[in-house]
């Protein structure tokens, strides 16, 4: 990460890097707004390639493919809107805070409409959250064929889990007939822990328990293996909640929640506009690493 960030900074120059204490460091924004950082639209090809290489250091190979599919959907969405809003795939922004490779903490973020990846580095360790993936349209079809569905695993494994629940388990897991309008953690820099809801992993039948573990894995496996392993929770900590109908193509919502893990999926706008996020309420934006750093060095 440090090498990739250093290469990017050497090609971009000011205003990056920002001070690590900059107020824009703790930021998540998945709506089409202007944001801190340097826009890909302003970069020459070598710098733009360096930005994508930096993004690749924080994602597994398949998640990197998902991310680039999400980026390219800006052009698809723009066409569906009659090219009225000027959306484009270079409307993504990169920020670096602090000095990569130094002994002091530093961080980077790659973000735009429907993608936000934040990594914080301190003491040689990486804190990888929040990670937001969205998709609009979530599915593009040609007749009975699916042409594009970048968040397919997030949807398919969740429906398999719901189908594996017994009637009693389902009555505990389904908390509402209607989904919320968006992921409930929103764009707040602090993911306030949500009220425990749904069914505990400890009471699931074996098949559903295995699918719950698989669904957690779908989100953790967005990260390189070494980072995913560090975040893996004990299933006894987790609760699974569902809101809305039990079929794809209509709005629905689910979340997985543990002691320091919050996973949300929300499909809105006619069931073809998905938002997903992996957060750590007590460790987003490196809060855990920074506390250890301050204790060790100050």
Secondary structure, DSSP 4 states (H G I P E B T S, - for coil): -HHHHHHHHHHH-TTPSBPTT-TTSS----SS---SSEEGGGS-HHHHHHHHHHHHHTS-HHHHHHHHHHHHHHHHHHHHTTT-S---TT-EEEEEES-TTSSS-EEEEEEETTEEEEEEEETTEEE---EEEEEESS-EEETTEEEE-TTHHHHHHHHHHHHHS-HHHHHHHEEESS--SS-TTTT-SS-PPPPP-SEEGGGS-HHHHHHHHHHHHHHHTTS-HHHHHHHPPPGGG-EEEEEE-SSTTS-EEEEEEETTEEEEEEEETTTTEEEEEEE-TTTGGGHHHHHHHHHHH-
